[in-house]
Amino acid sequence: MTIDRQGTGYVVHCDFCPEYLEMESDDSEYVMSELKRIGWHFQKDDNDCWENVCPVCQRIPGVAKW
């Protein structure tokens, strides 16, 4: 899972494609709620590590673990 704090915001990277999103906020809870609101999905992989899945990659069969 790649969520990088940069300056006064965060950069979130999809773990399945080059998609990323920059969010201007110091509040990590706000950032996570906004990401969920706009359709990003967060899940654990087979090694129990978190993955970010952008809305586009969720449509790829087998990527999103619901």
Secondary structure, DSSP 8 states (H G I E B T S, - for coil): -EEEEETTEEEEE-SSSS-EEEEE-S-HHHHHHHHHHTT-EEEE-TTS-EEEE-TTGGGSTTTS--
